[in-house]
Amino acid sequence: MAEPITAPSAEPAFDIAEFRRALGAFVTGVTVVTTIQPDGSPRGFTANSFTSVSLDPPLILVCIAKTAASYAVFSDARRFAVSVLAEDQKNVSGVFASKAADKFAQVPWSTRKTGAPVMDGAAASFDCTTHEVVDAGDHIILIGRVVDFVQTSSSPLGYCRGAYVNFSLSQDALAAAGARAKVGAILEHRDGLVLVDTGKGLGLPTGIKLDPASDPASLHGVLAKLGLQVHLDFLFAVFEDGSGKEAGVHIYYRGRVIPNSSPWLDSSVRIVPLSQIPWDEVSDAAVRSMLERYERERRQDAFGIYVGDSEAGTVQPLGIAH
Ligand SMILES: Cc1cc2nc3c(=O)[nH]c(=O)nc-3n(C[C@H](O)[C@H](O)[C@H](O)COP(=O)(O)O)c2cc1C
């Protein structure tokens, strides 16, 4: 099947960018969808549109954009595999979301029953024959019949609102609860990031614990004092800093300022466009490293429906990838 790219039939009734943001609220995993081309070479791309469909018969689906370079190959493929990436495979997601010609030279893979490539180290994988290809707007829905699968106990990589999510971070944060902690937030406000002028340069809002807002030393207390009402969506990073007087466990969330919730902001608050972070004013190396990773992941989101990137910054992990 090789459908032409469908031209939009009419002006959309709503803002497409807002529509995409709304879709981004749905938390997914990240997969790599692969096949073998007629000339015998492997082909693949990153997809978070994977869904389980049926147990009997065992069916799964994935949606492919008609603008993808590999669209024609997959629309005609008789077999394909879906690898559900593990938490330490952000780099694999990045490689397969790219236009690199040698994607398969950069990651270890093998084959199972159908001959379609399966990523080594994936949290799970499904080897499929093509059950049906359905035309759906600017995508096709590739429905696969599962003929073989692998299941492991690895923690899967998550994805939400245009950024990767590490579910295991929550456990590490809980484990660190007794330790001396610094709890901070990377917050988006309209199209910018919330930075705070600490007097010694720009930093992120932080407290010594998360709650309650009535405690001025907690993160929510600090945010209330700055005039910020926020949603904290996910943990973004957990790391240990063994140096200086702030040695201890650092826990950073990412979130958003609730629209129209802040009639005033403290004069120390600076809202900085993501593309214009004044790096030389951010004095803390760990904060700079986190912001670099955040900016990189968000920047990639601007280029497509989906986002991706590899790895974290240079902060010291608590024995975990983040
Ligand atoms: C997390 C993530 C999820 C993605 N999900 C999809 C998807 O479900 N369908 C799709 O067509 N592209 C998706 N993409 C984009 C493709 O991976 C990207 O366009 C890639 O370049 C396609 O490869 P190709 O151009 O070699 O075909 C996703 C990218 C990322 C980073």
The ligand as a MOL file (V3000), in Angstrom:
LIG
                    3D

  0  0  0     0  0            999 V3000
M  V30 BEGIN CTAB
M  V30 COUNTS 31 33 0 0 0
M  V30 BEGIN ATOM
M  V30 1 C 9.6040 9.7270 21.2110 0
M  V30 2 C 9.3090 9.7390 19.7260 0
M  V30 3 C 8.1380 9.1730 19.2520 0
M  V30 4 C 7.8470 9.1500 17.8910 0
M  V30 5 N 6.7130 8.5370 17.4550 0
M  V30 6 C 6.4410 8.4620 16.1240 0
M  V30 7 C 5.3160 7.7340 15.6760 0
M  V30 8 O 4.5550 7.1490 16.4480 0
M  V30 9 N 5.0840 7.7000 14.3280 0
M  V30 10 C 5.9110 8.3270 13.4260 0
M  V30 11 O 5.6530 8.2430 12.2300 0
M  V30 12 N 7.0020 9.0200 13.8470 0
M  V30 13 C 7.2920 9.0800 15.1750 0
M  V30 14 N 8.4000 9.7350 15.6070 0
M  V30 15 C 9.2370 10.4490 14.6190 0
M  V30 16 C 10.1230 9.5060 13.8240 0
M  V30 17 O 10.8890 8.6840 14.6860 0
M  V30 18 C 11.0680 10.3450 12.9540 0
M  V30 19 O 10.2930 11.1280 12.0830 0
M  V30 20 C 12.0400 9.5130 12.1380 0
M  V30 21 O 12.9040 10.3680 11.4680 0
M  V30 22 C 11.4010 8.6650 11.1060 0
M  V30 23 O 12.4320 7.9230 10.4870 0
M  V30 24 P 12.5940 7.9140 8.9080 0
M  V30 25 O 12.5420 9.3520 8.4940 0
M  V30 26 O 13.9090 7.2310 8.6740 0
M  V30 27 O 11.4170 7.1410 8.4230 0
M  V30 28 C 8.7430 9.7380 16.9650 0
M  V30 29 C 9.9360 10.3160 17.4500 0
M  V30 30 C 10.2110 10.3120 18.8180 0
M  V30 31 C 11.5060 10.8810 19.3060 0
M  V30 END ATOM
M  V30 BEGIN BOND
M  V30 1 1 1 2
M  V30 2 1 2 3
M  V30 3 2 2 30
M  V30 4 2 3 4
M  V30 5 1 4 5
M  V30 6 1 4 28
M  V30 7 2 5 6
M  V30 8 1 6 7
M  V30 9 1 6 13
M  V30 10 2 7 8
M  V30 11 1 7 9
M  V30 12 1 9 10
M  V30 13 2 10 11
M  V30 14 1 10 12
M  V30 15 2 12 13
M  V30 16 1 13 14
M  V30 17 1 14 15
M  V30 18 1 14 28
M  V30 19 1 15 16
M  V30 20 1 16 17
M  V30 21 1 16 18
M  V30 22 1 18 19
M  V30 23 1 18 20
M  V30 24 1 20 21
M  V30 25 1 20 22
M  V30 26 1 22 23
M  V30 27 1 23 24
M  V30 28 2 24 25
M  V30 29 1 24 26
M  V30 30 1 24 27
M  V30 31 2 28 29
M  V30 32 1 29 30
M  V30 33 1 30 31
M  V30 END BOND
M  V30 END CTAB
M  END
